Amino acid sequence: MKQSPIGTEATYRIDDDQSATEAVLDAVAERAGVGVLDLSIPLYDAVDPDALNAFYRACDDEESATVSFTYYGYDIEVSGSGRVVLAE
């Protein structure tokens, strides 16, 4: 996962071997400075993980297709092109 900080935002890429939910969890854990297993709030409290994965698989690299939600204190946007943006 590549990171490029922009002010109070960080942009990550979903790796080819990751699901969208794995990428979101990895990005949040990295940004928060904790391990994925140490995240105290389950992702399903913010978004349906199966629906997020299905959205990403169905988008076929569309940049304009996005889903946004708030999780672990971050505003998160996942795009069909494989971008995960975390904003504080």
Biotite code that builds the C-alpha atoms (Angstrom):
import biotite.structure as struc

atoms = struc.array([
    struc.Atom([0.000, 0.000, 0.000], chain_id="A", res_id=1, res_name="MET", atom_name="CA", element="C"),
    struc.Atom([1.465, 3.348, -1.036], chain_id="A", res_id=2, res_name="LYS", atom_name="CA", element="C"),
    struc.Atom([0.881, 6.480, 0.979], chain_id="A", res_id=3, res_name="GLN", atom_name="CA", element="C"),
    struc.Atom([1.170, 10.095, -0.089], chain_id="A", res_id=4, res_name="SER", atom_name="CA", element="C"),
    struc.Atom([0.257, 12.598, 2.628], chain_id="A", res_id=5, res_name="PRO", atom_name="CA", element="C"),
    struc.Atom([-1.484, 15.800, 1.553], chain_id="A", res_id=6, res_name="ILE", atom_name="CA", element="C"),
    struc.Atom([-2.127, 18.130, 4.476], chain_id="A", res_id=7, res_name="GLY", atom_name="CA", element="C"),
    struc.Atom([-4.525, 16.306, 6.765], chain_id="A", res_id=8, res_name="THR", atom_name="CA", element="C"),
    struc.Atom([-5.286, 13.675, 4.123], chain_id="A", res_id=9, res_name="GLU", atom_name="CA", element="C"),
    struc.Atom([-3.477, 10.472, 3.265], chain_id="A", res_id=10, res_name="ALA", atom_name="CA", element="C"),
    struc.Atom([-4.032, 8.560, 0.054], chain_id="A", res_id=11, res_name="THR", atom_name="CA", element="C"),
    struc.Atom([-3.496, 4.824, -0.187], chain_id="A", res_id=12, res_name="TYR", atom_name="CA", element="C"),
    struc.Atom([-3.821, 2.356, -3.061], chain_id="A", res_id=13, res_name="ARG", atom_name="CA", element="C"),
    struc.Atom([-5.624, -0.968, -2.814], chain_id="A", res_id=14, res_name="ILE", atom_name="CA", element="C"),
    struc.Atom([-3.074, -3.645, -3.668], chain_id="A", res_id=15, res_name="ASP", atom_name="CA", element="C"),
    struc.Atom([-3.983, -6.307, -6.214], chain_id="A", res_id=16, res_name="ASP", atom_name="CA", element="C"),
    struc.Atom([-4.054, -8.987, -3.517], chain_id="A", res_id=17, res_name="ASP", atom_name="CA", element="C"),
    struc.Atom([-6.283, -7.001, -1.119], chain_id="A", res_id=18, res_name="GLN", atom_name="CA", element="C"),
    struc.Atom([-9.988, -6.532, -0.710], chain_id="A", res_id=19, res_name="SER", atom_name="CA", element="C"),
    struc.Atom([-11.285, -3.009, -0.210], chain_id="A", res_id=20, res_name="ALA", atom_name="CA", element="C"),
    struc.Atom([-11.980, -3.724, 3.471], chain_id="A", res_id=21, res_name="THR", atom_name="CA", element="C"),
    struc.Atom([-8.456, -5.045, 4.033], chain_id="A", res_id=22, res_name="GLU", atom_name="CA", element="C"),
    struc.Atom([-7.036, -1.912, 2.431], chain_id="A", res_id=23, res_name="ALA", atom_name="CA", element="C"),
    struc.Atom([-9.214, 0.360, 4.584], chain_id="A", res_id=24, res_name="VAL", atom_name="CA", element="C"),
    struc.Atom([-8.239, -1.469, 7.772], chain_id="A", res_id=25, res_name="LEU", atom_name="CA", element="C"),
    struc.Atom([-4.534, -1.389, 6.849], chain_id="A", res_id=26, res_name="ASP", atom_name="CA", element="C"),
    struc.Atom([-4.696, 2.323, 6.011], chain_id="A", res_id=27, res_name="ALA", atom_name="CA", element="C"),
    struc.Atom([-6.525, 3.253, 9.219], chain_id="A", res_id=28, res_name="VAL", atom_name="CA", element="C"),
    struc.Atom([-4.202, 1.161, 11.377], chain_id="A", res_id=29, res_name="ALA", atom_name="CA", element="C"),
    struc.Atom([-1.118, 2.664, 9.750], chain_id="A", res_id=30, res_name="GLU", atom_name="CA", element="C"),
    struc.Atom([-2.430, 6.212, 10.069], chain_id="A", res_id=31, res_name="ARG", atom_name="CA", element="C"),
    struc.Atom([-3.474, 5.626, 13.704], chain_id="A", res_id=32, res_name="ALA", atom_name="CA", element="C"),
    struc.Atom([-0.142, 3.983, 14.535], chain_id="A", res_id=33, res_name="GLY", atom_name="CA", element="C"),
    struc.Atom([-1.639, 0.704, 15.743], chain_id="A", res_id=34, res_name="VAL", atom_name="CA", element="C"),
    struc.Atom([-1.884, -2.851, 14.456], chain_id="A", res_id=35, res_name="GLY", atom_name="CA", element="C"),
    struc.Atom([-4.977, -3.895, 12.526], chain_id="A", res_id=36, res_name="VAL", atom_name="CA", element="C"),
    struc.Atom([-5.958, -6.246, 15.354], chain_id="A", res_id=37, res_name="LEU", atom_name="CA", element="C"),
    struc.Atom([-5.651, -3.351, 17.815], chain_id="A", res_id=38, res_name="ASP", atom_name="CA", element="C"),
    struc.Atom([-8.369, -1.248, 16.142], chain_id="A", res_id=39, res_name="LEU", atom_name="CA", element="C"),
    struc.Atom([-10.964, -1.003, 18.903], chain_id="A", res_id=40, res_name="SER", atom_name="CA", element="C"),
    struc.Atom([-13.964, -0.319, 16.648], chain_id="A", res_id=41, res_name="ILE", atom_name="CA", element="C"),
    struc.Atom([-15.130, -2.972, 14.189], chain_id="A", res_id=42, res_name="PRO", atom_name="CA", element="C"),
    struc.Atom([-15.335, -1.773, 10.586], chain_id="A", res_id=43, res_name="LEU", atom_name="CA", element="C"),
    struc.Atom([-18.894, -3.110, 10.324], chain_id="A", res_id=44, res_name="TYR", atom_name="CA", element="C"),
    struc.Atom([-19.963, -0.389, 12.791], chain_id="A", res_id=45, res_name="ASP", atom_name="CA", element="C"),
    struc.Atom([-19.262, 2.121, 9.978], chain_id="A", res_id=46, res_name="ALA", atom_name="CA", element="C"),
    struc.Atom([-19.906, 0.244, 6.734], chain_id="A", res_id=47, res_name="VAL", atom_name="CA", element="C"),
    struc.Atom([-21.028, -3.191, 5.567], chain_id="A", res_id=48, res_name="ASP", atom_name="CA", element="C"),
    struc.Atom([-17.709, -4.884, 4.655], chain_id="A", res_id=49, res_name="PRO", atom_name="CA", element="C"),
    struc.Atom([-19.350, -7.225, 2.128], chain_id="A", res_id=50, res_name="ASP", atom_name="CA", element="C"),
    struc.Atom([-21.090, -4.307, 0.411], chain_id="A", res_id=51, res_name="ALA", atom_name="CA", element="C"),
    struc.Atom([-17.821, -2.321, 0.299], chain_id="A", res_id=52, res_name="LEU", atom_name="CA", element="C"),
    struc.Atom([-15.985, -5.244, -1.294], chain_id="A", res_id=53, res_name="ASN", atom_name="CA", element="C"),
    struc.Atom([-18.815, -5.800, -3.785], chain_id="A", res_id=54, res_name="ALA", atom_name="CA", element="C"),
    struc.Atom([-18.806, -2.084, -4.688], chain_id="A", res_id=55, res_name="PHE", atom_name="CA", element="C"),
    struc.Atom([-15.070, -2.124, -5.366], chain_id="A", res_id=56, res_name="TYR", atom_name="CA", element="C"),
    struc.Atom([-15.202, -5.325, -7.444], chain_id="A", res_id=57, res_name="ARG", atom_name="CA", element="C"),
    struc.Atom([-18.122, -3.999, -9.519], chain_id="A", res_id=58, res_name="ALA", atom_name="CA", element="C"),
    struc.Atom([-16.600, -0.587, -10.283], chain_id="A", res_id=59, res_name="CYS", atom_name="CA", element="C"),
    struc.Atom([-14.042, -1.827, -12.801], chain_id="A", res_id=60, res_name="ASP", atom_name="CA", element="C"),
    struc.Atom([-11.510, 0.977, -12.246], chain_id="A", res_id=61, res_name="ASP", atom_name="CA", element="C"),
    struc.Atom([-13.962, 3.895, -12.292], chain_id="A", res_id=62, res_name="GLU", atom_name="CA", element="C"),
    struc.Atom([-12.461, 6.955, -10.606], chain_id="A", res_id=63, res_name="GLU", atom_name="CA", element="C"),
    struc.Atom([-15.819, 8.709, -10.392], chain_id="A", res_id=64, res_name="SER", atom_name="CA", element="C"),
    struc.Atom([-17.481, 5.862, -8.469], chain_id="A", res_id=65, res_name="ALA", atom_name="CA", element="C"),
    struc.Atom([-16.869, 6.427, -4.763], chain_id="A", res_id=66, res_name="THR", atom_name="CA", element="C"),
    struc.Atom([-18.255, 5.415, -1.417], chain_id="A", res_id=67, res_name="VAL", atom_name="CA", element="C"),
    struc.Atom([-17.668, 7.540, 1.680], chain_id="A", res_id=68, res_name="SER", atom_name="CA", element="C"),
    struc.Atom([-18.065, 6.827, 5.369], chain_id="A", res_id=69, res_name="PHE", atom_name="CA", element="C"),
    struc.Atom([-16.578, 7.767, 8.739], chain_id="A", res_id=70, res_name="THR", atom_name="CA", element="C"),
    struc.Atom([-14.551, 5.230, 10.692], chain_id="A", res_id=71, res_name="TYR", atom_name="CA", element="C"),
    struc.Atom([-12.153, 5.479, 13.619], chain_id="A", res_id=72, res_name="TYR", atom_name="CA", element="C"),
    struc.Atom([-12.267, 9.280, 13.498], chain_id="A", res_id=73, res_name="GLY", atom_name="CA", element="C"),
    struc.Atom([-11.408, 9.493, 9.793], chain_id="A", res_id=74, res_name="TYR", atom_name="CA", element="C"),
    struc.Atom([-13.556, 10.483, 6.835], chain_id="A", res_id=75, res_name="ASP", atom_name="CA", element="C"),
    struc.Atom([-12.832, 7.709, 4.354], chain_id="A", res_id=76, res_name="ILE", atom_name="CA", element="C"),
    struc.Atom([-13.452, 7.629, 0.620], chain_id="A", res_id=77, res_name="GLU", atom_name="CA", element="C"),
    struc.Atom([-12.933, 4.482, -1.451], chain_id="A", res_id=78, res_name="VAL", atom_name="CA", element="C"),
    struc.Atom([-12.929, 4.909, -5.225], chain_id="A", res_id=79, res_name="SER", atom_name="CA", element="C"),
    struc.Atom([-13.523, 2.340, -7.901], chain_id="A", res_id=80, res_name="GLY", atom_name="CA", element="C"),
    struc.Atom([-10.012, 3.008, -9.198], chain_id="A", res_id=81, res_name="SER", atom_name="CA", element="C"),
    struc.Atom([-8.486, 1.635, -5.991], chain_id="A", res_id=82, res_name="GLY", atom_name="CA", element="C"),
    struc.Atom([-7.837, 4.818, -4.027], chain_id="A", res_id=83, res_name="ARG", atom_name="CA", element="C"),
    struc.Atom([-8.475, 4.977, -0.307], chain_id="A", res_id=84, res_name="VAL", atom_name="CA", element="C"),
    struc.Atom([-8.381, 8.536, 1.076], chain_id="A", res_id=85, res_name="VAL", atom_name="CA", element="C"),
    struc.Atom([-8.341, 9.202, 4.823], chain_id="A", res_id=86, res_name="LEU", atom_name="CA", element="C"),
    struc.Atom([-9.051, 12.726, 6.027], chain_id="A", res_id=87, res_name="ALA", atom_name="CA", element="C"),
    struc.Atom([-8.949, 13.986, 9.585], chain_id="A", res_id=88, res_name="GLU", atom_name="CA", element="C"),
])
